[in-house]
Amino acid sequence: MLNIVDIGANLTHDSFDRDRADVLARAAAAGVRRAIVTGASVTGSVQALALSEAHPGILFATAGVHPHHSAEFDAHTAAALATLLRSPNVVAVGECGLDYFRDLSPRDAQQHAFRAQLELAVDSGKPVFLHQRDAHADFLAALVEWLPKISRGGVAHCFTDGVAELEAYLDLGLYIGVTGWVCDERRGAALRAAVPRIPLERLLVETDAPYLLPRDLLPKPAARRNEPAFLPHVLERVAALMQKPVEAVARATTENAERLFRLS
């Protein structure tokens, strides 16, 4: 039986409202014994913390503001996140970073919110849960400045880039989170080329549920909704690319999650 950690699941999403307990039961039956619930706004982070408190030792939370919501970030936001980060159930700052693919917030607002959250990671002593899409140069510049001050490092959540970006993040000491993107025959080629280069001691796995349902999953769920129970499928694909036993990859990713996030 596997014992793995889904380090990024959006379990407060309304698509889980009707069957969240069943989703957690299916995850446990599949060997996904713990999960980290992603906070992407102040409201979402409050909800993630509440959900983690309702499932002690099974669910944990992050607290942060996704770059899509950066235009909303102000002093009150920073204060609210600082309060949330005092909870032992909140294990990371984020989801935070830069997203120039959709530009749902102005880029200067994204950069301001990102740097403010990196400062929160310094102050809280917790790692950062990072998001980057089509913004590698600016993202890297901020990390080069701030990561040396962050005692616990962080993870490049839902890493989808190639070898060059991977090596830059590894050089900074980051962990790498791999999702079902690796199973996407249309757009996952760069990631599949990069995965064998990830040191086992830096690898983490995640679903980003309800998003990023693995495209090669059979049979596909009727709702086409991703959930933590499908994480072993991602793990198996990663293990095959790394040419390592599934059990060894499972054990390493669990130990890595426990170390980075100090999971109980």
C-alpha positions as a printed Julia matrix, in Angstrom:
264×3 Matrix{Float64}:
   0.0    0.0     0.0
   1.32   3.42   -0.95
   1.64   6.22    1.58
   1.96   9.43   -0.41
   1.29  13.13    0.09
  -0.6   15.3    -2.39
   1.21  18.59   -1.8
  -1.26  20.7    -3.81
  -5.01  20.12   -3.96
  -7.69  22.81   -4.21
 -10.1   20.92   -1.99
 -12.09  24.04   -1.08
 -13.22  24.3    -4.71
 -17.0   24.22   -5.01
 -16.86  21.13   -7.24
 -16.08  19.18   -4.05
 -18.91  20.62   -1.97
 -21.28  17.68   -2.5
 -18.87  14.81   -1.96
 -15.75  16.08   -0.16
 -15.89  13.31    2.44
 -16.07  10.68   -0.31
 -13.15  12.35   -2.1
 -11.02  12.07    1.03
 -12.08   8.45    1.55
 -11.14   7.55   -2.03
  -7.78   9.27   -1.58
  -7.0    7.28    1.56
  -8.03   4.04   -0.14
  -5.63   4.85   -3.0
  -2.74   5.44   -0.6
  -2.89   9.24   -0.53
  -2.87   9.57    3.23
  -2.26  13.32    3.55
  -2.84  16.4     1.4
  -2.05  20.09    1.51
  -5.01  22.31    0.65
  -4.0   25.29   -1.46
  -4.92  28.82   -0.43
  -5.09  31.23   -3.37
  -6.72  34.26   -1.72
  -7.35  35.41    1.84
 -10.85  33.93    1.77
  -9.58  30.73    0.18
  -6.77  30.49    2.71
  -9.22  30.85    5.61
 -11.3   28.07    4.07
  -8.22  25.89    3.53
  -7.22  26.32    7.18
 -10.74  25.49    8.38
 -10.79  22.35    6.25
  -7.41  21.27    7.59
  -8.57  21.82   11.17
 -11.58  19.6    10.48
  -9.23  16.79    9.38
  -6.24  16.99   11.75
  -3.17  15.06   10.68
  -4.69  14.38    7.26
  -5.11  17.82    5.72
  -2.85  20.85    5.99
  -3.09  24.27    4.36
  -1.19  27.03    2.61
  -2.0   30.71    2.96
  -1.36  33.13    0.15
  -2.59  35.13   -2.81
  -2.33  33.67   -6.31
  -0.94  36.06   -8.94
  -4.38  36.18  -10.57
  -5.61  37.98   -7.43
  -2.59  40.25   -6.96
  -4.52  43.43   -7.74
  -6.39  42.86   -4.47
  -3.22  42.65   -2.38
  -2.84  45.48    0.16
  -1.69  46.03    3.74
  -4.83  44.37    5.11
  -4.14  41.32    2.95
  -0.6   41.04    4.26
  -1.82  41.34    7.86
  -4.49  38.68    7.35
  -1.96  36.28    5.83
   0.49  36.92    8.67
  -2.23  35.93   11.13
  -3.08  32.76    9.22
   0.59  31.8     9.04
   0.77  31.61   12.81
  -1.37  28.47   12.73
   0.61  25.21   12.86
  -1.81  23.8    10.27
  -0.64  26.36    7.72
   2.57  24.86    6.39
   3.58  27.27    3.6
   3.2   30.78    2.18
   1.35  30.8    -1.11
   0.23  29.99   -3.67
   2.25  32.99   -4.76
   4.3   33.99   -7.77
   3.9   35.41  -11.26
   1.59  34.46  -14.12
   2.14  36.34  -17.38
   0.22  33.74  -19.4
  -3.17  35.14  -18.47
  -2.19  38.48  -16.9
  -5.38  38.58  -14.83
  -3.66  41.15  -12.61
  -1.27  43.85  -13.85
   2.33  42.7   -13.84
   3.5   45.4   -11.44
   0.76  44.32   -8.99
   1.86  40.7    -9.37
   5.46  41.61   -8.62
   4.45  43.64   -5.56
   2.25  40.86   -4.15
   4.9   38.23   -4.84
   7.66  40.11   -3.07
   5.37  40.9    -0.14
   4.66  37.19    0.28
   8.34  36.31    0.03
   8.82  38.73    2.91
   6.06  36.92    4.83
   8.0   33.69    4.33
  11.07  35.32    5.84
   9.07  36.57    8.83
   7.05  33.39    9.41
   9.89  30.92    8.95
   7.74  28.86    6.58
   8.52  27.72    3.02
   7.01  29.23   -0.12
   4.53  27.48   -2.39
   5.38  28.98   -5.77
   3.52  29.54   -9.04
   5.15  30.61  -12.29
   3.85  30.66  -15.84
   5.47  32.5   -18.73
   7.32  34.73  -16.23
  10.55  32.86  -15.62
  12.99  35.81  -15.81
  11.13  38.08  -13.37
  10.26  35.14  -11.13
  13.88  34.03  -10.96
  15.1   37.56  -10.23
  12.78  37.82   -7.21
  13.82  34.41   -5.93
  17.53  35.15   -6.27
  16.97  38.2    -4.07
  14.69  36.64   -1.46
  15.33  32.9    -1.16
  18.64  33.29    0.72
  16.61  34.99    3.47
  13.93  32.26    3.61
  15.13  29.64    6.04
  12.89  26.8     4.8
  13.12  27.26    1.02
  10.13  26.28   -1.08
   8.64  24.31   -3.94
   8.07  25.18   -7.59
   4.43  24.06   -7.5
   3.01  22.49  -10.66
   6.31  22.75  -12.54
   5.59  22.61  -16.29
   8.77  23.97  -17.86
  11.87  22.31  -19.29
  15.43  21.49  -18.38
  16.8   25.05  -18.3
  14.17  26.3   -15.86
  14.48  23.13  -13.79
  18.22  23.58  -13.38
  17.76  27.22  -12.35
  15.28  26.23   -9.63
  17.38  23.33   -8.42
  20.38  25.68   -8.16
  18.27  27.81   -5.8
  17.53  24.78   -3.63
  13.86  24.48   -4.54
  11.82  21.32   -4.51
   9.94  20.5    -7.72
   6.23  19.64   -7.73
   5.03  17.46  -10.61
   1.36  17.12  -11.58
  -0.68  15.34  -14.23
   0.76  17.79  -16.75
   3.4   15.1   -17.21
   0.65  12.85  -18.63
  -0.41  15.37  -21.3
   0.73  14.25  -24.74
  -0.09  17.68  -26.22
   1.92  19.99  -24.0
   3.94  17.92  -21.52
   6.98  17.09  -23.67
   9.32  19.62  -22.03
   8.32  18.42  -18.57
   8.78  14.77  -19.51
  12.3   15.61  -20.71
  13.04  17.39  -17.43
  11.64  14.83  -14.97
  14.57  12.36  -15.22
  16.88  15.2   -14.18
  15.03  15.89  -10.91
  17.03  14.5    -7.97
  14.87  12.1    -6.02
  15.5   14.11   -2.84
  13.92  17.21   -4.47
  10.82  15.62   -6.0
   7.25  16.21   -4.83
   3.99  15.07   -6.43
   0.61  16.76   -6.54
  -2.72  16.73   -8.37
  -3.71  20.43   -8.36
  -7.23  18.98   -8.12
  -9.81  19.64   -9.45
  -7.6   20.83  -12.32
  -5.11  18.9   -14.5
  -6.88  15.57  -14.7
  -4.28  13.22  -16.26
  -5.22  12.93  -19.93
  -4.12   9.29  -20.13
  -6.15   8.2   -17.1
  -8.5    5.3   -17.92
 -11.33   5.08  -17.29
 -11.9    8.81  -17.11
 -14.26  10.04  -14.37
 -17.63  11.12  -15.71
 -17.23  14.61  -14.24
 -13.71  15.01  -15.72
 -12.71  16.35  -12.29
  -9.28  15.6   -10.89
  -8.98  14.46   -7.28
  -6.24  13.22   -4.93
  -7.13   9.55   -5.5
  -5.57   9.89   -8.97
  -2.17  10.89   -7.61
  -0.77   7.31   -7.81
  -1.3    7.48  -11.58
   0.93  10.57  -11.75
   3.46   8.92   -9.44
   3.65   5.85  -11.68
   4.27   7.99  -14.76
   7.01   9.93  -12.97
   8.65   6.74  -11.71
   8.69   5.31  -15.23
  10.33   8.46  -16.61
  12.93   8.34  -13.83
  13.41   4.58  -14.33
  12.96   3.98  -10.62
  10.63   1.66   -8.68
   7.26   3.2    -7.83
   7.74   2.33   -4.16
  11.09   4.16   -4.02
   9.64   7.29   -5.62
   6.61   7.17   -3.33
   8.8    6.86   -0.24
  11.09   9.7    -1.34
   8.28  12.12   -2.17
   6.62  11.45    1.17
   9.85  12.01    3.07
  10.49  15.19    1.07
   7.01  16.54    1.86
   7.43  15.75    5.54
  10.8   17.51    5.59
   9.85  20.64    3.63
   6.46  21.23    5.25
   7.26  19.65    8.65
   4.17  17.49    8.46
   3.16  15.57   11.55
